[in-house]
Amino acid sequence: MTTAEPLVAHRVFLSYAYDDHALAQRITQALAQSGVSTTQHWQTSSAEELMTRLRETIRKSDVVVVLLSPAAVTSRWVSTEIQLALTRDVDKRGAELIPVLAAPTDVPSALRDRALVDFTEDVNAGLQQLVEQIQATSRTDFSAMSPRAFEELVADLLRAEGFRLSEARHRPEPGVDLRATYERTDPFGSPETEAWLVQAKLYSHQRVSVDAIRRLAGSLAMAPAGTRGLLITNAQLTSVALDYVAELGRSPHVRLRVLDGVELKRLLRRFPQVAARHSHGRMDKSEPVADGDS
């Protein structure tokens, strides 16, 4: 095991079996070259003390990287570290678990729905991909963004997800910044097109109130049947807003999805090339950062 303590914005935990120590060292060196400093194995007096430190370190981590190999999938410690990384309190903080396929092996069931970084074909390319994913969220400084720049970031992320977008800036719908369509295939193999109304909401301090969601829900209620809504924000929802979203989820007429700051960070890690395009030096600072729900 090794932990990596970042210079800025990152706390990275690296989980691996002893047999994969050499590859773990290469990853540690690559992270160090990208600005993430690392520390090596802990010296502890007991297994109990080690478990306590392990639990606390993972709980505070922003990223957990797990090297998967035949040795790792049979390792009790690696299994424990994966379980700790998947706990609810770590998930709610927005910590990302990145599985790295270090050697051909069966992927644990808990990680099968996650995108793998594959080292088996080209280690150097895998290292570059891993470093870019870990750096993705530190490249994006929301405090320096204007509302327009945040909207452009959201648009780029949605395009990377496969959406086709058109601006709704001059349209009459309240709370709608972008119109989008998404092509999918129905269960019988026929293509179908979903229409989405999108709101991009940037905050510097406040949490997302119910008013922003209510305006988007109102536009959805007036839209053609089947239109879906999406609110993406860098902030967290208030408890009242969370209750309102849950209430909307029980309605068959308004289909609205909210991606809060935690999920936005995960989306940025999935598409580090988008994060790079909206890095510190490329953001538009001509408008002040938004706050409130005006």
Beta strands, then each sheet from edge to edge (+ up, - down):
strand 1: 2-6
strand 2: 12-15
strand 3: 36-39
strand 4: 63-68
strand 5: 96-101
strand 6: 117-118
strand 7: 164-167
strand 8: 178-185
strand 9: 191-201
strand 10: 228-233
strand 11: 255-259
sheet 1: 3+ 1- 2+ 4+ 5+ 6+
sheet 2: 7+ 8- 9+ 10+ 11+
end
